[in-house]
């Protein structure tokens, strides 16, 4: 990319260079020129314009001959972006080719099709990084599948969980998001060259042949029907997808943030040697990456409302969608790129504190095993209501006396008569309560491997 001032509506600190470059003004111009060239070439192949004219347009409609400065200079007079681009191309063409520049096209043929080219590249970047993140999650799930941890509901200790299962849940969600993205690309990456009101304009019945050929040249799918613009439900789905994936990443970030709280301290996001957590408190190690993910996800989740409001336009088109799309589309994709980059870094360098997990399991002095005690009593023939009552009673006794739950059970006449001491001790072993965790982890990883293999084969 050249050194033009960035026109992206997102601060430079967010998003990777490869993603930001897609939405710089130079790329914006490059993709529109690609569309103009592809249309001219297709029209020449089908016999609508002279082949020599198409060859000249192809040789001149590029960044070597069309500059941003000249394009914007013309626009300052015309106040019309696409008409100014056409004039800039015409200026560098011979008389033979001038008449055939932008032949039978309207502004949004170029704008919407070039936007599809941008989206194609952007979604490929996102998909590649989604695969990368999910690969990391798979490694973590396997690494920690045998590690018991506290499972929490309502912010309270609930039961034993395999720490690896947390990653498996995220893998499962990422699997669905990858499939959604692949389905979305089939619908969203469209080419439209059907003129001012979607009829094909002066190209007549050959218009669909031209559009199909242009789509093939650009690696897009021809739109089946449109007005002057590609229907905005397509872009709304793209924006909705970014909000959905951002929410999945936020879900991971919030879990890491909670588990990093001083009172829990079971994990920490990576913290560099020279990193500073607080200007006032030298000891602080704040989960700033995860907090940034949560912050950006809040913004991304607000964008679908704007995109949905762009779907209903007046008749064959108006401009009420145009201005905000220049903001919401690059913003959604660049900020999503930032979120996924951050989460890759966090998961790669995640610090897992095994000793703290064990200490937290023991924090309630065994009350976390109540689910398994209940099951043991049901298998002895007790009704659920009676077993529940007896365990509540012994739990309260343990709390009041500040003794281990197992001790309170052994002191209870009814419970100690039903459960042997060795049986009780065995029930208080966390490694024995991971249940189907390994199988669940294996299943979601297998699903991902199939998705990943299919992705590799399509590349």
N, C-alpha and C positions, 0 to 999 in steps of 0.2 A: 504494500500500500504506500502511496505517496504521503507527503507531510501536510495534507490539508487539515484544517481545523475540524475537529469532530463535531458533527451535527446530531449525534445520538442523544436522546432525551434522558439519559441515565448517567450518573456520575462515573468518571473513569475508574474509580476504585472497584467497581462491580463488573463481573463478567470476564471471561477469558478473551485474549486478543483475537483468537480465531472466530469467536462468536461476534464480538463487537465489529470486526472487519466486515462482516456480512451486511451490516446496517450503516456503514459509513457512506458518505455521499458518493465516493468513487465507485463503490460496489453498486449502489443504487443506479448510477448512470450505466455502468457496465452491463447489468442485467437487462435494462431497457434496450440497449443497443443490440444485445443478443437476440431479443425478441424481434426487433425490426429486421435484422439480418435473416433470421429463420423464416419469417413471413415472406420476405422478398424471394428467398431461395425456393420456398414451397410454391409460391405463385408462378415462378418461372418454370419449375418442373411440370406444373399442371397446365401451363400455356396461357396464363393470364397476363403476364408481363414479359418483356423481352429478356432473354437469358443474359445478354451483355449488361443490361441495366442492373439485374440482380447481382451479377458478379462485381460490378462497381460499388453497389451499395454494401456488399459484404466486405469489400476491401477498404471502404472509407468509414463505415459506421463502427468505429472502435475507438478506444481511448487514445490511440496515437493521433487521431485526426480530430476527435471531438473532445474538447476540454470542458471541465466544470465551469471555468471562468467565463468562457464564451457562451455556454448554455445559460448561465445565470444572468449574463449581460443582456442577452436577448429577452429573457423572461422579465427583466426589470421594465421592459417596454411593453411586452405583450400581456403580461399578467396571466399567462397561461403556460404551465410547465411543459406539457407534452407538445403543444404547438411550437414552443421555443426549441425543444429538442429536434423536432422535425425540420425546423428552419436551419438549425445548426448542421444537420446532416446534408440538407439541400445545398448549403453554402459550399460544401467541399466536393459536390458531385458535378459531373458534366451535364450539359443540357439534355443529353439522351437519357440520363438516369433520374434527373430531378423530378419528373412527373410521376415516377413510380415509387418514390419514397413514401412509406406509410400508406400505400394504396389500399383503399377500402377499409381502413382501420379507424377506430375511435380511440380516444385517450385510454380508456380502461382496458382495451384489448392489450395494450402495452403495459399499463400499470399493474393490472391484476395478474397477468401472465408472468411478469418479472417478479412480482411478489411471490408467486408460487416457486420460482427459482430460488429466491431467498429462503423461503420456508423449507424447501427441499434440503438445502445445505444445513440450515439451523436444526431441523429435526434429526438429520443424520448425526450431527454432533451430540445432540441430547441422547439419542438412542445408544450411541457408542459409550457414552458415559454412564448411562443406566446399566448397560451390560457390565461395565467395569465395577460399578458400585455393588451390583448384585453378586459378582464373583467374590468380592471381599466379604460380603455378608455370608456367603456359603462357607468360606474358610472359617469365619468366626463361629458359625453355627456348629460346625464339626469340632472345632477346638474346645467348645464349652458345652457340648451336649451332655456330658456326665457331671457337670458342675451344678449342684443344688443351690438354689437361691430363694429368697423370699418372693412369693407372688403377692401382689398387692391389688386390692379392689377398694374403691372409695378412699384411697390413700392409707388404708389400714392393711396390716398383715392378713393374708387370706389363707394361703396354703403353699406347699413347696412347688417350685417350678424349676425346670431345667433352664439355666441361663442361656443355653444355646437355642432354646425355643423362642426367646425374644427375637433373635436374628431370623429364625425360620418364619415367624409371622411377617417380618419385614420383607423377606424374600418372596413370600407368597403375594404380598401386595405389589411388589416390584414386578413380579411375573405378569400380573394383570395389567399393570401400567405399560409394560413393554408390548403386550398384545394389543392394548388399546391404541398405542402409538402406531403400530404397524397397520392396524385397520384404518386409523385416521389418515395416514399418508395416502392410502388408496383413494380416499374421498377428497382430500384437501389439495393435493398437488395437481391442479387442473390448468389447462390451457384454454383461453377463450379468445377467438379472433372473428367474432360474428358481427362486428360493426356497431353502429350507434344505438340500435334498438333490439339487437339480437337476432336479426333475420338473415344475416350473412351479407347484407347490403348489396353493393354492385357486383359482388362475386357470384351472385345468383346461386344456382344449385351446386356449383363447384365449391362453395364456401365451406361445406363440411369436409370435403376432400382436403382443402387447404389446411383447415384446422387440425385434422387428423395427422397430416404430414408435419405441421409445425410442432404438434405435441410430441411426435416421435423424435424429431430432431432435438427437442429440448428435454426429453426424458420425462414428460408429463402425460397426463391423461386428458383427452378432449372433453370439455364440458358438454353435457347432453342438451341442456337448454339454459339460456340466460337472457337477461335484459341487456342493457348496456354494460352492466357490471356482473361479475360472478356473484351469485346469491350469497348473502352474508351469513347464512347459517353455517357455511363452511368455515369461515374465519372464527365464528363464535365457538365452534367445536374445538378449534385449535387453542383458543384462549382458555376455554374450559379445561382442556387437557393440561395446560400449564398450571392451572389452579389446583387440579387434582393431584398432579405429581408433586407440586410444592407442598401440598397438605400432607402427603406421605412422608416427605423429607422432614417437615415440621414435626410430624408424629415421632420420628426417630429422635429429632433434636430435643423435643420436650422430655422424652424418656431419659436421654443422656443428662440433660440439665437437672432433672429430679434426682437421678441416681448419684449425681456429683454433689448434691447438697451436703454440707458439713455433717449433718445428723445421719446421713445414709452412707455417703462416700464409698460406694461400691465400684464406681468407675470414674475416670477423669478423661476429658478430651486432651489431646497432646498439648504440651506447654513447653515452648522453646526455652533454652538456657537463659537467654537475655530478654525474654518476654516479660513485660510488666503488667500485672493485673490491676493495680490501683496506684494512682499518684499519691494517695494518702496512706495506704496500708501496704507495706512491702511484702506481706505474706500472702496476699490474695492471689488465687489461681482461678480466675473466672472463666466459665464456659462460653467465651465470646463468639466462637465460631457457630455453635448451636444457637446462641441468642440471635446472631445475624440471620441465620436460616429462618428462625421464627419471625423475625421482624420483616424480612422480605416476603415471606409467605403470606403475611397479613395483607400486604399491598397487592400481591399477585391475585389473591382470592377476591379482591374488589373489582378486578378488571372484567370478569365475565358479564357483569351487569351492563357495562358500557357496550361490550360486543353484542349482547342480546338486543340492546336498543338500536343497533345498527341494522338489524335484519329487516324491519319494515321501512322501506324507502318510498318516495312518491313515484308512482307510475313506473316508467322504465329506468329511472334513476334520479337522485338528487345528490347534493354534496354533503349532506348532514352526517355522513359516516367518515368522510375523507380525512378531516383534520385530526380527529381523535385516533384514527387508526395509525397515523404516523407516530403516535405516542405509545399506544397500548401494545402494538405488535412487537416493536423492538424491546420495549420495557419488559413485557412478559417473558420473552425468550432469553434476553440477556440476564435478567434477574434469576430466572430459573437455572440458567447455566451457572450462575454464581452459587446458588443453593446446592446444586449437585456437586460442584467442585469442593465446596466446604464439607459436605457430608462424606465425600470420598476421603478427604484429609482426616476427618475425625475418626472414621471407621478404621482407616489404615493404622493410625497411631493410638487407638483407644487403649487406655490403661485400665486393666481389670484387676480389682483388689480382692483376691480369693479369700484372704483371712477376714476381711471386713464382711464379706458375704456370710461366712460361717458365723461370725459374731452377731450379725443381724438375725440370722435364723434362731440363735439362742436368746435373742433379746427378750422374748416373752416367756422364757423359761419353759418352753415346750408347748405352749398353747397353740402354736401354729399347726400342731399335729392333730387337732381336734377332728378334722374330717376323717382321718384314718381310724381314730378311736371310735367314731360314730359307726363307721363301716364294720369294725370288728364286733361291736355290740349288736348290730343288726344281724350279723351272721350267727350270733349266739341265740337269736330268736326274739330279741326285744323289739317292741314297737318303736317306730321312729320317734314318736312324741316322748316316750319314756326315756329312751336313750339320750335324746336331746336334752331333756330336763336334768338327768343325772350328770351329764357332762358340763352343763351350764353351772350346776351347783358346785361341782368340784373345781371348775375354773375360777369361780368367785372365791372359793375357799383358798385356792392357791394365791390369788391376788391379795386377799386380806392378810394372809400369813407371810406373804412374800417368799413363797417356797416354789420349787419346781412343780410343774403340772403333774409329772409322773408320780411325785411324792404324794400329792393331794389325792390322786387316784388310788394309790396303794393304801392310803389312810381311810378311804371311803369303803364302808362295809359292803355295800351292794356291788360296787364296781370291782373291788378286789376279789369278791366271790366269783365274779364272772370272767375276769381276766387274770391269767397267770403272770407272775413277775417277769419271766423271760419274754413272754408275749408282749407285755407293755414296753419293755426295753427295746424290743425289736421294732415296735411301732414308732419309736422316737429316733429312728435312723433315717436321715434325709435322703441318703443315696438309694433307699428302697422305694422312694415315692416319685420317681421320674416317669413312671408308667409308660405311655406310648410316645414319649418325647422323641426318642431316637428314630422311630418309624416315621413320625410326622416330619422330622428334619430331613430324613432320607427322601421322603416323597416330594417335598417342595424343591429340594436340590435336583432331583431327577427331572422334575418339570422344567426347572430353569435350564438344565443341560440340553434338553430338547429344543427349547426356545433359542438358546445360544447357538446350537448347531445349525438350526434353520437360518439364523441371522448370518452366520459365517458363510453359508452356502449361497446366500443372496448377494453377498458383497462382490 
